[in-house]
């Protein structure tokens, strides 16, 4: 479990930073998905040995599993980003309420 550290970033800054990172990760995963489509659309050429074809099929399966884990991580990051966004909104509401309550 992570230790709680006092952050010098505001929630809004953290949300923006996470959005940039998530956009970059999404682009990277999209590029990998394009590669997966290219790889999976190929057919076995005549003369390819069973052993080579099996190795290729195993590599495709490993790549697909890796891509799925990246997608899952991306989805978890999106959820975390949304939670941060909600927390930032709630913090703004709290600040406004406190400001109004204190008569400022």
Beta strands, then each sheet from edge to edge (+ up, - down):
end
